[in-house]
Amino acid sequence: MRILDRYLLSRFLYNFFSSFAILMLIFVFQTIWLFIDDLAGRGLDVMIILKFLFYIMPNLMEKVLPLTVLLASILTFGSIAENYEFAAMKASGISLQRSMRPLIIFVCILGVVVFYFANSVIPASEQKIYNLRKNIGQVKPSTAIVEGAFSDLEGTNMNMKVDRKYGDNDRFLENVIIHRKSDNSINNTVIKAKTGELVSSEGSDILKLVLRDGHYYEDITKKKSTENRKYPFAKSSFEIYTINQDISKLDVNLEEDRSVTTDKMKNVMRLIKDADSIKKNNLIIVETFSKSIYNRAGAFAILSKKDSLDNANFKPLSKDALLLQKAMFDTLNIVSLYPEYQKSQILNAAKNTTTNILASIRSKKDELDKRYKIYNMHIVSLHKKFALGLSCIVLFFVGAPLGAIIRKGGLGVPMVVAILLFLTYYFIGVFSENYAKDGNMSPIIGAWTSTLIMLPLGVFLTKRATEDKGLISFGVVIDLFKNGFKKLMPSRK
């Protein structure tokens, strides 16, 4: 490796790793701020919080790595151009493309590494986050209970208030009040106890709540309103009362609920296989439903051979006879053939059948929209893994020539330019992915939109930097206006 290549590579790597560390720290603090309500005041151990942040870091790589490449390339080439090192290179016959060669090789290798990271590490981290959330709910169920306020226990029919939690894993409770809801979501049961204890074992989905020295109150609803006056409620006291509750859904809501089969937890091979299966299942469901609607409508029913008129011999009718026959068999005229008391019955039956079919179609449409959204999410996740690796290469070709053009080093102007470009890239990607998941555009295009938009910008900037031109040539713009005015204004002799 030549001295120049080694020098440029060392400068770029220094900016790359320093920018990566700073940006990762910023995004980690942003994550803490977003989940501060879930992490603070829950009695979580420091190790659990650190594990959560460690497992969430691979997901942040999707944002940090492209921004790091963009910022590092702008910093490196902006500092070199500012110190007139590019001028010395060009005087020695070294072009911009030649100076970028070692960094291009590095960025291409980085793109392959990023693809492997997106294909293997990020799905594993998603799985770890899911397991961590589930274990928090099973091993430490008291995290879902807040002191001094009623807490709805997700996945159960209860909400609970305690004055104080103490002991190992906050398992002991003081002054417990429980409201239990009925099937129609009415608080018809109140349980109060002086003390309580949460008992659960790792790997179990059952939480045992042992209450001591308390009272039990329940509203009893009778079928007849007159009986409610005789027995309006049941009341009792207890020394020990045990409640067994399913806590499979009782976890800390650190992130929205995810299934273990979500698209973000799958690699490329699994995504291809599952997307193909989902597509086939959707087509089968659509075909089956269309046949069901066809049969329910009763139109164009296939007649049996004995009812078929294909083999019947008819004499050809005249034109007037055909028009008369057509008028006779008009729908309303057919209804008029029936007695008056049957007309309304026929029309009401047809109306009810049509209404039921339309209701079924609307209901099935919502189900199919969800199924096709899942399919689109699989396709988007599949192509995003490839687009993420290519985006690092494209953003390098945006940042390197841009740094050579603006000729500014440090963290001032380069940081502002890099953030503006990255926000443009990021928000275009977010909007296009959301449109693609909803079926408003192709999921393949939605996954590649932001990268494809940045690609011509990289080509344009590289061409401008190679020709040693500025970002915008105001002289060219002024000349365009001058030529336009000359054509509009009449020439004076």
N, C-alpha and C positions, 0 to 999 in steps of 0.2 A: 504494500500500500504506500502510495506516495505521501510526502509530507503534507501537501495541500489537502489531500483526501482525509488524512488522519486529523488535521486541524479542523476542517469543517465538520467532520463527524463528531469530534469531541465537543465542539461548541454546541452542536445540535443536541447531543445526548444530555449535556449539562442543562440546557434550557428545557428539554423534554422532561427529564425526571424532576427537576425543581417545579416546573409548571404542573406536572401530574400530582405531586405531593400537595401543592397549594390548593389546586382545584378539588382534589379528593377530600381534603379537610373541609373546604367550603361546602361541598355537597353533603358530607356527613353531618355537619352542623345543621344544614337545611333539613335533613331527614329527622334529626332530633327535634327540631322546631315543629315539624309537621306532626310528629307523634308525641309531642310533649304531654298532651292530655292523657295518653294511654300509658306513657312510661313513668310519669311523675305521680306520686301519691298512691301507687298501687302496691307498695311494699316489695317490689322486685329486688332481687339481689343484684349486685353490681355485675357479677359474672353473666347473669341472664341478659342484662342490657348490652354488655360487650359482645356476647354471642349474637344477639340480634343485629347489632351494627356490623359485625364481621360478616354475617351471612347476607346482609343487604348490600355490602360493598360491590359484589359482582354485578348487581343490577345497575349500580351507578356507573359502571364502566361504559355502558351504552352512551352516556352523556359525556363522561370525563375524557375518554380516549379521543374521540374526534375533536373536541375542543382543545385537548392538549397538543395534538399534532398541528392544528391550525395555529395556536398561539406560539408553539416552539418554532415553527417555520418562519412566522413573521418576526419573532424576536431575533432569530439567528441571522436571517438575510437582511433585516432592517439594520441591525448593528453593524454588519459587515459593510453595507452600502453607506451607512452614516460615517464610518471611519475611512472611506475612500479605498477600501481593500478591493472592491470590485473594479474600481478604475485601474488599480495595479494589475489585477488579473487580466483584464481586457487588453492592457498595454503589453502583457506578456503573451497574448494570443489565446487566452483561456476564456471560452464563452460561458454563458450562464448555464447552458445544458451540461457542459463538461463539469462545472463546479457542483452541479446538483447530482451527478452520477452516483457517488457513494450514498447520499441520502435517499435517492430513489430506491436503491437496492435495500437499504435498511427499512424504508417504509413499506416496500413490497413484502418483505419478511414479516414485518409487523402486521400487515393485513392478513396474512395466513395465520399468524398466531391469534389475532383477534377473532377470526372465524372459528378456530378450534376452541377458543375461550367461550364464544357465544353458543357453540354446539355442545360443549361438555360441562363447563364450569357453571354457567348461568342456570341451566336446568337443575343441576345438583344443588345450587344455592336456594333455588325456589323450593325444592323438596325439603331442604333443611329448615327453611323458614316455616313451612307448613308443620313439620314435626315439632319444632320448637313451640309454636303456638298451641299445638294440641297438648304437649307435655306441660306447658304452663297451666292450662286449664285442669289437667288431671292431678298433677303433683301439688299444685298451689292454687286450689280453687278460690281461696279467700281474696285473690287479686281482683276478682270481679265484684267484690263487696267494698263499698266506700263507707268510711266511718261518718256517722252523723247525717246520712242522707239515704233515701230509698234508692236501691239499685235494682233495675230490671235484670234478672238473670236470663240471658239469651238462651233460647232453646228450652226453657222451662215455663211453667205457668205461675211463677212466683216472683215477687219482688221483696226485698229484705232491707231492713235498717238495723244497724248495730251502733251502740255508743262507743265501743272500744274493741280493738283486736289486739291480742297479745299472745305470747308463747312462741314455740317453734312453728315457723311458717304461718304465723298468725292464725293458728287453728282454734284458739279459744276466743269466744265471743261473749260480750257483756251487754245485757239489756237488749234482747233480740225481739224484733217485731216483724212478723211475716204476713203478707197479704197473698192469699192464693186465689187465682182467678178460675172461674168456671169456663165451660166450653164456649159460652157467648161473651167471654172477656169481661165479666163482672166480678168485682172483688166481693165474694160471698163468704170468705173464710178469713178469720184473723187469729193468729197464734202469737202469744206473748210469753216470753220466758226470761228469767233473770240471767241465766247463763246458757251457753251452748258450746258445742265442740264439732268441728269439721273433721270427718274421718274419711280418708280415701287412700288407696294404694296405687303405686305406679303401674300403668297399663290397664287400670280399671276404668270403666265408663260410668260407674255407680258411685255417687257421693252419699255418704251416710252423715246426716245431721242429727246429733243427739242433743235434745233440749231438756233442761232441768228446771223444776219449780216454776210452773207457768200455768196459763189458762188457754182454753180453746173455745172459739166462738164461730158458729156457722149458721148462716141464713138457710132456711129450708123452704124451698118453693114447692107448693103442692099443685096438683092438677086443677083443683077447684079453688077458687078465690075464697070461698067461705071457710075452708080448712086452714088457710093461712092465719086466720084470727085465733085459732085454737092452739096451733103449734108454730109460732113464727120463727123460732130459732132453737138451736141446741147449744148448750154451754156446759163446759166441764173444766176441771182442774187436773193437773197431773204433776207427778214428781219427776218422771222420766218419759219423754216422748221422742221416738225415733222416726225420722223421715228419710226414706231412700229415694234419691232423685237421680235420673239419668243426666249426666253432664257431658255427653259426647259432643254437645254443641256449646258447652259452657267454657269458652276460652277468652283470653284477652284479645280484644279487637284491635290488634296492632296493625292489621291490614285487612282489606275486604276478604270475605271468605273465598277460598279457592279449593277446587277439587284436586285430588292427587293426579287426575288425568288431564289437567289443564294444558293448553297448548304451550305455555311457557316452561313446562317441566319436561318437554320432549326434545329429543335431538332430531337431526334431519331425517334419518331413516324412519323413525317412529312417526314423524309428522307426515311424511309421504304416504306411509301405510295407512295411518288413521284418516287422513284427508280423503284418500281414495275410498275407504270404507264408508265414511260419512256421506260422500257424494252418491255412492250407490244406494245407500239406505234412503237418502232423500228422494232419489228418483223413484224408488219402489213405493215410498209413501205417497208421492204425488200421483203415481199411476193407479195405485189402489184406491185412493180417495176420488180420483176422477171417474173411475169405473162405478164407484158407489153412488156418486152424484148422478151419473148417467142413468143408472138403474132406478134411482129414486124419482128422477124427473119423469120417467115413463115415456119419453119422446123417442121416436125412431126405433121402437122396439122391433127386434128381429122376429118375424112370424115363422111359425112352423110350416112344413110343406102342405099340410092339409088346409091351413088358413091362407096360404100364399095365393096371390092373384096372378102370379107370373105366367102360369100355364093356361089361364082362362083366355077364351077367344072373344074379343070384342070387335064390333064393327066400328070403323073410324067415324068420328063425330065431326059435324060441321063446325065452322068457326063460331057461329052464334051459339051452338050447343055447348061448346067448350067454355065460352064466357059465362053462360048460364050455370053450367056445372060448377065453375070456379066460385061464382057468387053464392051458390047453394051451400057449398062446403066451407064458407068463411066461418071463423070461430064463433063469432057472435050469432050468425045465422044458425049454426049447429045448436047453440044453447037455446035459441028461440024455438027449436023443434020440440023441446021438453015442456011439460006442464009448468004453470006459473010457480007452483009451490016447490018444484025441483030446481028452478033456475038459480035462486039464491043459494041453495045447498051446493050446487056445482061450482058457482063462482067463489063461495066461501072456502070450499075445499081446495080449489086451485090457488086461492090467495094464501091459505095456511101452508100449503105445500111449498109454494114459492118462498114464503117468509122463513120457513124452517130450513130450506136449502141455503138461502142467503146467510142465515145465522150460522149454519154449519161451515160455510165457506169462510166467513169472517173469523170464526174460532180457529179453523184449520190454518188460516193465513197467519195468525199470530204464532202458532206453533211452528209453521214452516219458516217464518222469519227468524225465529230463534235458532232453528236447526241450520239454516243457511248462514247465519251470523257466526255460528261455531265453525262451520266449514271455512268461511272467509278468514276468521281469526287464525286457523291453522295455516292457510296459505300465506297470510301476511307474516306470521312468525317464521315460516320456512324461508321466505325470501329475505326477511330482515337479517337473518344470520349471514347471508352472502353480502347484502347491501352494507352491513356494518363494516366488514373488512374492506370493501371497495371504497367506502366513504372516507376512511383514513388516508387512502392514496389520493383520492380526488381533492380532499381538503389540503393536503400537502402542496399540490400543484396550484391551489388557490392562495395559500399563505406565503409560499416561498417567493414567487414573483411579486406578490403584493408588498412584501417586506423590502424587496429590491427597489420597488417603485416609490414607496413613501419615504424610504431612507431615514427611518427613525428606530432607535433602539430603546431599551428600557421597558418599563411596565406602564408607560403613559399611553401614548397614541396606539401602539400595537395592541394593548389590552382592550382598548375601546373598540378598535376595528375588529378584533377577533371575536369579541362578545356580540357585536352587531351581526357579523356574518353567521356566527353559530346560532344566534336566536332566529335568524331567518331560516337557516337550515333546519333547526329543531322544530319550529312551529309549522313549517311546511310539511315536515314529516308527520307531526301529530294530527294535523287536519286531514291530510291525505289518508292516513291509516284509519281514522274514525269514519271517513266517507267510505273507505273500502270495506270496513267491517259491517257497515249498515247496508252494503250492497249498492251504493250510489256510484261506485266506480269499480274497475277491476282490482281485485286484491293484489295482483302482481304489480300493477302500475302504482297502487297506493304504497307498497313497500319500497319502491324504487324512485318515487317522485322527487324527494329532496336530494338524493344523490345525482339523479339525472339533471336536475336544475343547476346544481353546482358544477357539473362537468363542463358545459360550455363556458362558464365563468372562468374556470381554471385554464381552459385553452386560450381564451381571450387575454387573460392576464399574463400567461406565459409568453404569448406572442408579443404583447406590448413591452414586457421586460426584456425580451431578446432583442427587440429593435431599439432598445434604450429610449423608449417613449414614456411619457407620463401616463397617469391613470386616465385622465381626460385631457384631450388637446383642445384648449379653448380657441386656438387659432383656427382649427378646422371648423368649429362651430360658428365662429364669426364669419369665416369665408362663406359658409353655407347661407347665412342670413344675407350677406352682401350680394351673392349671386341671385338669391331669390328676389331681393328688391330691384336688382337690375332688370330682371325679366318682367316684373310687374310694372315698373315705371317706364313710360315711353321715352325713347331716346330723343335727345334735343340736338338739332342741327344748327 
